[in-house]
Amino acid sequence: MRTVRQENPAAPGPANPACVIGPGQSCEHALVNQDINQSLYQYEVAVSGRFNVIVETLRQVSALQHESNFTQAAQAIAMAKLGYQLPARILDEAWVSGLDLRSLYSHCVIRSFKITVDQAAHDQQALRERTPLNQRFFLSCGYHTIDVSPCADGRLQGALPFVFRFAPNDSVWVKAYAGALFDVESDIGDWSQRELDRLSGAIPGGEQANYLRWLCITSARPSRHSRVVRRTAVVTAWRRNQRWSDWWNCSRPSRTALVGVPRPMCC
């Protein structure tokens, strides 16, 4: 009689479900940097953790809305789980028309975004210390500033840390625009500021370096989207350089690079 093996649903799965290998085989590539991977993982956990606890926290708060000490108990739960207090007005009015969970959820999401932005330098510090792509490396390539614009459809939000393995810093600026739209006036303003820094000696070693405008899209394959972005990048670069020549009579206009990230790496 044939015995059917039954899987134990409680048994722990592999540490990385995408990496199921045989005995004696290693899932890690020989060139993988474990320190950078760990820093990226800690950064991901820190950011996603601020949002993952919102729903469960509001559920606990909602269950207490008919208690006599509801406001105090809700604020204690919020401080313990979220690290900040909830709007007192919404909590105080819960006994009249019920707890406004939509407003509380919106408040928590926006507050978590603000905390993430405020803590970005601290959260990315470990990654910056370990990545080889730092200001010294970019200067050796001839660039004092990397101005990155990933396509803002959500699929390239982790392009810098997870694909290119570097983080925004004093030399790396990131601005995302919708689709193929790029703000020429904003580009000129950013370049002007960094050009003043370069000419005044505020960028150590940047006297002979250039400004790199890096446009990042989600596919390197020929497609209507990539053709539109490529055409927009060329026109934008030409308009920028024309304005810079007219305004500054500058011998060092910015350089432009168009980078395509294959979809399996970003989606």
C-alpha positions in Angstrom: 0.0 0.0 0.0 1.4 3.3 -1.0 1.9 5.8 1.8 1.1 9.4 1.0 3.4 11.8 2.7 1.5 14.7 4.4 3.1 18.0 4.9 3.1 19.6 8.3 1.5 23.0 8.0 3.2 24.1 11.2 6.7 23.3 10.0 8.8 26.4 9.3 9.5 27.1 5.6 12.9 28.0 4.2 14.4 31.3 5.3 14.1 32.6 1.7 11.2 31.0 -0.1 12.7 32.0 -3.5 15.8 30.0 -2.7 14.9 26.3 -2.5 18.1 24.3 -3.1 19.4 20.8 -2.7 21.7 19.5 0.0 25.2 20.8 0.0 24.3 23.7 -2.2 24.6 27.4 -1.4 21.9 29.9 -2.2 24.2 32.9 -1.9 26.1 34.2 -4.9 29.9 34.4 -4.5 29.7 38.2 -4.9 26.9 38.8 -2.5 27.8 41.2 0.3 26.2 39.9 3.4 26.7 43.1 5.4 24.9 45.2 2.8 22.1 42.7 2.5 21.7 42.7 6.3 21.6 46.6 6.3 19.0 46.5 3.5 16.9 44.0 5.4 17.0 46.1 8.6 16.1 49.2 6.6 13.1 47.4 5.0 11.9 46.1 8.4 12.2 49.5 10.0 10.2 51.3 7.3 7.5 48.6 6.6 7.1 48.0 10.4 5.8 51.6 10.9 2.9 50.8 8.5 2.3 47.1 9.3 1.2 47.8 12.9 -1.4 50.4 12.1 -4.4 48.2 11.4 -3.9 45.9 14.4 -3.4 48.9 16.6 -6.6 50.6 15.5 -8.5 47.3 16.0 -7.3 47.2 19.6 -8.3 50.9 20.0 -11.7 50.3 18.4 -12.5 47.4 20.8 -12.2 49.8 23.8 -14.2 52.7 22.5 -17.1 52.1 25.0 -14.9 52.0 28.0 -15.0 54.9 30.5 -11.2 55.5 30.3 -11.2 55.1 26.5 -9.1 58.1 25.6 -6.3 57.3 28.1 -6.3 53.6 27.1 -6.2 54.4 23.4 -3.3 56.8 23.7 -1.4 54.3 25.8 -1.8 51.7 23.1 -0.9 54.1 20.3 2.3 55.2 22.1 3.3 51.6 22.8 2.5 50.3 19.2 3.0 53.3 17.0 5.3 55.6 19.0 3.0 58.6 18.7 -0.4 59.8 20.0 -3.7 59.8 18.2 -5.8 63.0 17.6 -7.5 63.7 21.0 -10.6 65.3 19.4 -11.5 62.1 17.5 -11.1 60.0 20.6 -13.1 62.3 22.8 -16.0 62.4 20.3 -16.2 58.6 19.9 -18.9 58.2 22.5 -21.3 60.4 20.4 -21.2 58.9 16.9 -18.7 56.1 17.1 -14.9 56.0 16.5 -13.9 57.6 13.2 -11.6 54.9 12.0 -11.1 56.3 8.6 -9.7 59.6 9.9 -7.5 57.7 12.4 -6.2 55.4 9.7 -5.4 58.4 7.4 -3.7 60.2 10.3 -1.5 57.1 11.1 -0.5 56.6 7.5 0.5 60.3 7.0 2.3 60.4 10.4 4.2 57.2 9.5 5.3 58.7 6.2 6.5 61.8 8.1 8.4 59.7 10.6 9.9 57.7 7.7 11.1 60.9 6.0 12.4 62.4 9.2 14.3 59.1 10.1 15.6 58.4 6.6 19.1 59.6 7.4 19.3 57.4 10.5 17.6 54.4 8.9 20.0 54.5 5.9 23.1 55.2 7.9 24.2 51.5 8.1 23.7 51.1 4.3 25.7 54.3 3.6 28.6 53.1 5.8 28.8 49.7 3.9 28.1 50.6 0.3 31.2 51.0 -2.0 29.2 53.4 -4.2 29.9 56.6 -2.1 30.9 60.2 -2.9 34.6 59.2 -3.4 33.6 56.6 -6.0 31.4 59.0 -7.9 34.1 61.6 -7.9 36.6 59.0 -9.3 34.1 58.6 -12.2 34.1 62.3 -12.8 30.7 63.3 -11.2 30.2 65.4 -8.1 26.4 64.9 -8.0 24.1 62.1 -9.2 20.5 63.5 -9.7 18.3 60.4 -10.0 14.7 60.5 -11.3 13.1 57.0 -11.1 9.8 56.5 -13.0 7.2 57.2 -10.3 4.8 54.3 -11.0 5.8 52.6 -7.7 7.9 49.9 -9.2 11.2 51.7 -8.9 10.8 52.9 -5.3 13.6 50.6 -4.2 15.8 50.9 -7.3 18.7 52.7 -5.5 19.1 50.6 -2.4 18.0 47.2 -3.8 19.2 47.2 -7.4 22.1 49.8 -7.6 23.1 49.3 -3.9 23.5 52.9 -2.8 21.4 55.4 -0.8 20.6 59.1 -1.2 23.2 61.3 0.4 24.8 64.8 -0.1 25.9 63.7 -3.6 22.9 61.6 -4.6 19.6 63.3 -5.0 16.3 61.5 -5.8 13.1 63.0 -7.3 10.4 60.9 -8.8 8.0 62.2 -11.5 4.9 60.6 -13.0 5.5 58.7 -16.1 7.7 60.5 -18.6 7.2 64.0 -17.2 10.3 65.8 -15.9 10.4 69.3 -14.4 12.9 71.3 -16.4 12.7 74.3 -14.1 13.4 72.2 -11.1 16.3 70.5 -12.8 17.8 73.9 -13.6 17.4 75.0 -10.0 19.1 71.9 -8.6 21.9 72.1 -11.1 22.4 75.9 -10.3 22.7 75.1 -6.6 25.3 72.4 -7.1 27.2 74.5 -9.7 27.4 77.3 -7.2 28.7 74.8 -4.6 31.3 73.5 -7.1 32.5 76.9 -8.2 32.8 78.1 -4.5 34.8 75.1 -3.5 32.0 73.7 -1.2 32.3 70.3 -3.0 35.8 68.9 -2.1 37.4 67.5 -5.2 34.5 68.6 -7.4 36.3 71.4 -9.3 36.7 69.3 -12.5 33.7 67.0 -12.0 30.3 67.1 -13.8 26.7 66.8 -12.8 25.0 63.6 -13.9 21.2 63.5 -14.5 20.1 59.9 -14.1 16.7 58.9 -15.5 15.6 55.4 -14.5 12.7 53.5 -16.2 11.2 50.0 -15.5 12.2 48.3 -18.7 15.2 48.2 -21.0 13.2 46.6 -23.8 11.9 48.7 -26.6 8.4 49.7 -25.7 6.2 52.8 -26.1 6.9 53.8 -22.5 10.7 53.6 -22.8 10.6 55.4 -26.2 8.6 58.2 -24.7 10.9 58.5 -21.7 14.0 58.4 -23.9 12.6 61.1 -26.2 11.7 63.2 -23.2 15.1 62.8 -21.7 16.8 63.9 -24.9 14.6 66.9 -25.3 14.9 67.9 -21.6 18.7 67.6 -21.7 18.9 69.8 -24.8 16.6 72.4 -23.3 18.6 72.4 -20.0 21.9 72.8 -21.8 20.6 75.6 -24.0 19.4 77.5 -20.9 22.6 76.8 -19.0 24.7 78.1 -22.0 22.5 81.2 -22.2 22.4 82.0 -18.5 25.8 80.9 -17.2 28.0 80.6 -20.4 29.0 77.4 -18.7 31.6 75.0 -20.1 30.4 72.1 -17.9 26.7 71.3 -18.6 25.3 68.2 -17.0 25.5 64.8 -18.4 22.4 62.6 -18.9 22.1 58.8 -18.5 19.0 56.7 -19.2 19.0 53.5 -17.2 16.5 50.7 -17.8 15.7 48.2 -15.1 14.3 44.8 -16.2 10.8 44.2 -14.7 11.7 41.0 -12.8 14.2 43.1 -10.8 11.8 45.8 -9.8 8.2 44.3 -9.9 
